[in-house]
Amino acid sequence: MGSMSIWHWLIVLVIIMLVFGTKKLRNIGTDLGGAVKGFKDGVKEGAATADKAVSEQASKTIDVQVKEKT
C-alpha cells in the first residue's frame, strides 16, 4: 500500500502529459538542463578564480625572521 507500482507511475505520467502537454514538458526539460549546465560552468569558473586568487596571494607573501629584543 505504501509503495507505488509501475502502473501507478504510468497513470501519473499520462495525467501530467494531458494537463501540461508534451511541448510544454519538453520546454521545461530544456530549460532545466540549461540551468544545470550553467550552474556547473559557474562552479568550474568559481573554482578557477579561487585557485588563481590563492596563487596570487602566495606570491605576495613576505617571509621574515623575528629576533628577540635583548
N, C-alpha and C positions, 0 to 999 in steps of 0.2 A: 504494500500500500504506500510506503514511503518513497520508494524509488520509481522513477518514470521509465516505462519500457520504450522501445523504439517506435511503437505505434503512437504513443503519446507525443513524442518529439515530432513525428511526421505530421500529425494533426496540427500542432502548434505552428510548424513551419508553413503549412498550407494556409492557415488563418492569417499569419503575418504577411504572406505573399498576396493574399486577397485584399488585405487592408492597405498595404503600402504600395504594392505593385513592384514588378521586377526592375523597372528602370530606376525608380527611386532607391531601391535597395542597392543596386549597382553603384549609383552615385554616392551613397553613404559609404559603401565599402571602399571606393576610390578615394574619397576624402579622408577616411580613417587611415588608409595605407599611406597617403601623402603626409599626414600629420605624424605618423610613426617614423617615417623616413626623415622628415625634418627634425624630429626630436633626436634621432640617432646622430645626424650630421652635427647638430648643435652640441651634443655631448662630446663628440670627437674634437670639434673645434675648441671647445672649452678646455679639454684636457691638453691640447697642443699649446694653447695660450698659457695655461698654468705651468706647463713644463718650461716654456720659454721664459716666463717671469722668474721661476726658480733659478734657472741658469744665469739670468742677468743679475739676480741678487747675489749669487755665489761669486760672480766675477767682481762685484763691488765690495766684497768683504775684505777688511783690513786686519791682518794678523799683527798683534802687538804682544810685547812681553812686559809684564808688570814686575817692578822691582820694589822691594820693601824700603820704606823710609828709615834711615838709620840716624 
